[in-house]
Amino acid sequence: MFQKMSIVGGFSAGKCCDMKEHVKSLVELFDFAVSELNNNSKEVQDRCLKIGEAHLGACGGSASQVWDDLGDCLTDAIAKTEAVRGKREALKAWITLISFLVDSMKAGYTAQCKRRSIIRPSGTVDNDSPLPSSPMSSMPMNRHF
């Protein structure tokens, strides 16, 4: 999946988006999220939203299913690791974290798609239409993972 997206995204955005960079960024995101488990989830969510927004330029407006595929791939991979296999509570915790991260990235991507759709062909924003907020913005931000 990363290889396909890196080819499409790299050429369309004029950036280097290889699999190695994606893996490094994803590992850094998980490290950050785990280090923030006892803090407010807003910072982690904001980072995910920005990641999702940034992928609109690389993926265009037709990659919504990619986020679901990413979540499925990550869930399958974590379920097969020795440290989690057979430990129901650990698996549930990882699935919860993966869902939160991927859903937040997808929300950022979707919000950016909506923002782009209200921009007129001349490049100006239709001021009569409010910019949509992220679906995650209605969630209480004072909770922890």
C-alpha positions in Angstrom: 0.0 0.0 0.0 2.8 2.4 1.0 4.7 1.7 -2.2 1.6 2.5 -4.4 0.9 5.7 -2.5 4.6 6.8 -2.6 4.7 6.5 -6.4 1.4 8.3 -6.9 2.0 10.9 -4.2 5.7 11.4 -5.0 5.0 12.3 -8.6 1.9 14.4 -8.1 3.2 16.4 -5.2 6.8 16.7 -6.5 8.1 15.4 -3.1 10.0 12.4 -2.1 7.5 10.2 -0.2 9.1 6.8 -0.2 8.1 3.9 2.0 11.0 4.4 4.3 9.9 8.0 5.1 6.3 6.8 5.7 7.4 4.1 8.1 9.7 6.5 10.0 6.9 9.0 10.3 4.4 6.4 11.4 6.8 5.0 14.0 7.4 8.5 15.3 3.6 9.1 15.5 3.1 5.9 17.5 6.0 6.9 19.8 4.5 10.3 20.4 1.1 8.9 21.0 2.3 6.3 23.5 4.4 8.9 25.3 1.3 11.1 25.6 -1.0 8.4 26.9 -1.4 10.1 30.3 -1.9 13.5 28.9 -4.7 15.2 27.0 -5.3 13.6 23.6 -5.6 16.9 21.8 -1.9 17.2 20.9 -1.9 13.7 19.4 -5.2 14.3 17.6 -3.9 17.6 16.2 -0.8 15.9 14.8 -2.9 13.2 13.2 -5.3 15.8 11.7 -2.3 17.6 10.1 -0.9 14.4 8.7 -4.3 13.6 7.2 -4.6 17.2 5.7 -1.1 16.9 4.2 -2.1 13.8 2.4 -4.8 15.5 0.3 -2.1 16.9 -2.0 -0.4 13.5 -2.3 -3.5 11.4 -2.6 -6.0 13.7 -4.2 -9.7 13.4 -3.2 -10.1 9.7 -3.8 -8.1 8.0 -1.1 -10.6 7.8 1.7 -10.6 4.0 1.6 -6.8 4.1 2.0 -7.2 5.2 5.6 -9.5 2.2 6.4 -7.0 -0.1 4.7 -4.2 1.4 6.7 -6.1 0.8 10.0 -6.8 -2.8 8.9 -3.1 -3.4 8.0 -1.8 -2.0 11.3 -4.4 -4.0 13.3 -3.4 -7.2 11.5 0.3 -6.5 12.0 0.0 -5.8 15.7 -2.2 -8.8 16.3 0.6 -11.0 14.9 3.3 -9.7 17.1 4.6 -12.0 19.8 4.2 -9.3 22.5 0.5 -9.0 21.9 -0.5 -12.4 20.6 -2.7 -14.2 23.2 -3.0 -11.1 25.4 -6.6 -9.9 24.9 -6.3 -6.7 26.9 -3.0 -5.7 25.2 -4.6 -6.3 21.8 -7.7 -4.3 22.7 -5.4 -1.4 23.8 -3.4 -1.4 20.6 -6.6 -1.6 18.5 -8.0 1.4 20.4 -4.8 3.4 19.8 -4.6 2.4 16.1 -8.3 3.3 15.6 -7.9 6.7 17.3 -4.8 7.6 15.2 -6.1 6.4 11.9 -9.6 7.9 12.4 -8.0 11.2 13.3 -5.8 11.2 10.2 -8.8 10.3 8.1 -10.8 13.1 9.7 -8.0 15.6 8.8 -8.0 14.3 5.2 -11.8 14.4 4.9 -11.9 18.0 6.4 -9.3 19.1 3.9 -11.2 17.5 1.0 -14.3 19.5 2.1 -12.4 22.7 2.5 -10.9 22.3 -1.0 -14.3 21.6 -2.5 -15.7 25.0 -1.4 -12.8 26.8 -3.0 -14.0 28.4 -6.2 -12.2 27.8 -9.5 -10.7 31.3 -9.3 -8.9 30.2 -6.1 -11.1 32.2 -3.8 -13.0 30.8 -0.9 -16.8 31.0 -0.9 -17.3 33.2 2.2 -21.0 32.3 2.4 -20.0 28.7 3.2 -18.3 28.1 6.6 -15.3 25.9 6.6 -16.2 22.5 7.9 -14.7 21.5 11.1 -13.2 18.1 11.8 -15.7 15.4 12.8 -13.4 14.8 15.7 -13.7 18.4 17.0 -17.0 17.7 18.6 -15.4 15.1 20.9 -14.4 16.1 24.4 -10.7 17.0 24.4 -10.1 16.5 28.1 -10.2 12.8 27.9 -7.2 10.5 27.7 -6.7 7.6 25.3 
